[in-house]
Amino acid sequence: MNRYTSLFVLGNPRSGTSLLRIMLDNHAKISIPPESGYIQWWSEKYGDWSHSDSLNEDKVNSFITDLASSRKIETWKLNYGQLQSLIFEVQPNNYMELSQAVILQYAGQNDKRPLVMGDKNNYYLQHLDVIKKYFSKAKFLAIIRDGRDVACSYQGLKYLESDSPYKPVLPSSIPLIAEEWNKNNKMILDYFSSLQDHQHLWIRYEDLVINTEETLGEVCDFLGLDFDSQMLEYYKTENEPLETIAWKKKTKKKPDANNIGKYKVELSERDIQKFEKESKSILTSFNYKLRE
């Protein structure tokens, strides 16, 4: 199974990670399922997975039972009987390959034969050490969005009506939002400094929205894949679960540049100054202009 490339999509919440996931998942050779942190959750129990475990029915069934209890995994609508057969067929040699087999099953159910199997999860920012341990050769794609616009999106969640158990709970005060945005992006920057250059790539949300084809082309080059124009038709697909679509409705629309710079009208001058004071270093390092 080591012929597959593992990709992790990272970013601060409300920065366009879901939009990017769906765009990439529309590529014929990329499969990135909806969020589920199963890779980290079951790493301690199954991290020492070996080829012999893949031939052990009890061990395989134990993994599948645990996997089925994972948070959000029900949104994948996996056929666990087929997954069991797939594991026996491909015989993963380690935990990385076992984790890939789960995504391979998801891809197969969606009539795809991917070369790149990805996992998009903001939650992994807290567990990058685990990801690196089991996926030392993986590639990492990070997206950053102007933190002042992120603050608007955080605050907008206060008015979100949803009874989903997965409704995000995020801070709403400017100082706390700035603190979280700085911390998360700093974690990615620090982590990328420990990787080889060919393993990591940053893109800006604003570039993805304004120069969509060019930015996705850059990502395809990073992954060693040809460009697939179907990525531009992402909004026509139904690959964001109903359980989470309430706060990800923009994944059903064409890129909208009107969301860029909305902080200028939605935040007070005082709040903008507060955010910029706390976040000047990262804002400027990604070429976000500060207010005069």
Secondary structure as UniProt FT lines:
FT   TURN            2..3
FT   STRAND          5..10
FT   TURN            13..14
FT   HELIX           17..25
FT   TURN            28..29
FT   STRAND          30..31
FT   HELIX           38..41
FT   HELIX           43..46
FT   TURN            47..48
FT   TURN            51..52
FT   HELIX           53..55
FT   HELIX           57..68
FT   TURN            71..72
FT   HELIX           73..76
FT   HELIX           80..90
FT   HELIX           95..109
FT   TURN            110..111
FT   STRAND          116..120
FT   HELIX           122..126
FT   HELIX           128..134
FT   TURN            136..137
FT   STRAND          139..144
FT   HELIX           147..156
FT   HELIX           157..159
FT   TURN            165..166
FT   HELIX           174..192
FT   TURN            193..194
FT   HELIX           197..199
FT   STRAND          200..204
FT   HELIX           205..210
FT   HELIX           212..223
FT   HELIX           229..236
FT   TURN            242..244
FT   HELIX           245..247
FT   HELIX           249..252
FT   HELIX           257..259
FT   TURN            260..262
FT   HELIX           263..266
FT   HELIX           269..285
FT   TURN            286..287
//
